[in-house]
Amino acid sequence: MEFFETVKKRRSIREYQDKKVSKAEITKILEAAFYSPSSRNKRPWHFIVVDDRDLIIKLSQTRSALKFLETAPLAIVVCGDETISSAWVFDASIAAEHIQLAATALGLGACWGHVLERQHNKEKSAEEYVRELLGIPKKIRILCVIGIGYPAKEKSEHSKEEIMWERVHLNKFGNAFK
């Protein structure tokens, strides 16, 4: 799939078919994540591939916004090692978008479920919940969980009408670009 076509087609997909994502597809998606840039090329990310149905159901209970994971055949937990780079959150975010774009290019759907600085419940953060569930060391921070699978229904691609040119400024804020 051509890059601009992939970007236009990339939507948050929250409902998936009951069909496994192949190991070859998962490998391509992860390769795309590893090709993403990082601050000072420190590459502080870690990715946890989850295809165990019971674990995915438990991940869907992290917080209400991750309920969509219930039908996902695959989840990738995107993490960063804060001892390697203080810019881990930015680096991991770029890698997470590479994951979603790669999934789209392969005809899969994906959706980011935010974990960092969110709550599981009143007593526990979403990050603590996922950390305990997956045995993640304390120095590894958890950014998000990306659900991936074959879309249950197609979403229309983005259109040029969605572009908000009024938010593009030329040389100084307030100077219209277009």
C-alpha positions in Angstrom: 0.0 0.0 0.0 1.3 3.4 -0.9 2.2 5.7 2.1 -0.4 8.5 1.5 -3.1 5.9 0.9 -2.2 4.1 4.1 -2.3 7.4 6.1 -5.8 8.2 4.7 -7.1 4.7 5.4 -5.7 4.5 8.9 -8.6 4.7 11.4 -9.2 3.5 14.9 -10.7 0.1 14.5 -12.5 -1.2 17.7 -14.3 -4.3 16.4 -12.5 -7.3 14.9 -13.3 -10.5 13.1 -12.6 -13.8 14.9 -9.5 -14.5 12.8 -5.9 -14.8 14.0 -3.2 -12.4 12.8 -0.4 -14.5 11.3 3.1 -14.7 12.8 4.5 -13.2 9.5 2.1 -10.2 9.8 3.1 -9.7 13.4 6.8 -9.8 12.5 6.3 -7.2 9.8 4.4 -4.9 12.2 7.2 -5.2 14.8 9.8 -4.5 12.1 8.0 -1.3 11.3 8.1 -0.4 15.0 11.8 -1.0 15.1 12.4 1.3 12.1 10.9 4.2 13.9 13.2 7.1 14.9 14.1 7.8 18.6 15.9 10.5 20.4 19.6 10.1 20.1 18.9 6.7 18.5 18.5 5.2 22.0 15.5 3.1 21.1 14.2 2.7 24.6 11.1 0.7 23.6 9.9 -2.7 24.6 6.9 -4.5 22.9 4.9 -7.3 24.5 2.9 -9.3 21.9 -0.2 -10.8 23.5 -2.2 -13.4 21.6 -3.4 -15.3 24.6 -7.2 -14.9 24.7 -7.5 -14.8 28.5 -4.7 -12.2 28.8 -6.4 -10.0 26.1 -9.7 -10.2 28.0 -7.8 -9.1 31.2 -6.1 -6.3 29.2 -9.6 -5.1 28.1 -10.4 -4.6 31.8 -7.5 -2.2 32.3 -10.0 0.7 31.9 -13.3 1.3 30.2 -11.5 2.8 27.1 -9.8 -0.5 26.5 -13.0 -2.6 26.4 -12.6 -2.7 22.6 -9.8 -5.3 23.1 -12.4 -7.9 23.9 -12.7 -8.8 20.2 -9.1 -8.2 19.3 -7.1 -11.4 18.4 -3.9 -9.6 19.1 -2.6 -6.9 21.4 0.8 -5.2 21.5 1.7 -3.5 24.7 4.0 -0.5 24.0 6.5 0.3 26.7 9.6 2.3 27.3 12.6 2.1 29.5 12.9 5.4 31.3 16.5 4.5 32.4 17.6 4.5 28.8 16.0 7.8 27.7 14.0 10.5 29.3 12.3 10.9 25.9 10.9 7.4 26.1 7.3 8.5 25.9 7.9 10.3 22.6 9.9 7.5 21.1 7.4 4.9 22.2 4.6 7.0 20.7 6.3 7.2 17.3 6.8 3.4 17.4 3.1 2.9 18.3 2.0 4.9 15.3 4.4 2.9 13.1 2.7 -0.2 14.5 -0.8 1.1 13.6 0.3 2.3 10.1 1.9 -1.1 9.4 -1.2 -2.9 10.5 -3.3 -0.7 8.1 -0.8 -1.4 5.2 -1.4 -5.1 5.8 -5.2 -4.8 5.7 -5.6 -5.0 9.4 -7.2 -2.6 11.8 -5.7 -1.2 15.0 -6.6 1.0 17.9 -4.5 2.7 20.6 -5.7 2.2 24.1 -4.0 4.7 26.4 -2.5 3.4 29.7 0.0 6.0 30.9 -1.3 8.4 33.6 -4.8 6.7 33.5 -6.6 4.9 36.3 -7.6 1.2 36.4 -9.7 2.0 39.5 -9.6 4.3 42.5 -6.8 2.3 44.2 -4.6 1.4 41.2 -3.3 3.1 38.1 -3.8 1.4 34.7 0.0 1.1 34.4 0.2 -0.8 37.7 -2.6 -3.1 36.6 -0.9 -4.0 33.3 2.5 -4.2 35.0 1.2 -6.8 37.5 -0.8 -8.7 34.8 2.2 -9.1 32.4 5.1 -9.1 34.9 6.7 -5.9 33.6 9.7 -4.6 35.6 9.2 -1.3 37.5 11.8 0.6 35.3 9.8 -0.2 32.2 6.9 2.3 31.7 3.7 1.4 29.9 2.4 3.8 27.3 -0.5 2.0 25.6 -2.0 -1.3 24.4 -2.7 -1.5 20.7 -5.5 -3.9 19.6 -4.9 -5.4 16.2 -7.0 -7.6 14.0 -9.1 -7.9 10.8 -11.8 -5.2 10.9 -15.3 -6.4 11.5 -16.6 -3.6 9.4 -14.9 -1.1 7.0 -14.6 2.5 8.0 -14.3 5.2 5.3 -10.9 6.7 4.7 -10.2 10.2 5.6 -11.1 12.9 3.1 -9.5 16.2 2.2 -12.5 18.0 3.8 -11.2 16.9 7.2 -8.0 18.9 6.8 -8.1 21.9 9.2 -6.1 24.4 7.2 -7.1 27.1 9.8 -4.7 25.3 12.2 -1.7 25.8 9.9 0.2 29.0 10.3 2.8 30.6 8.1 5.9 32.1 9.9 3.8 33.4 12.8 0.8 32.1 14.7 -2.3 33.6 13.1 -0.9 34.0 9.6 -3.0 31.8 7.3 -1.0 29.2 5.4 -3.7 28.8 2.8 
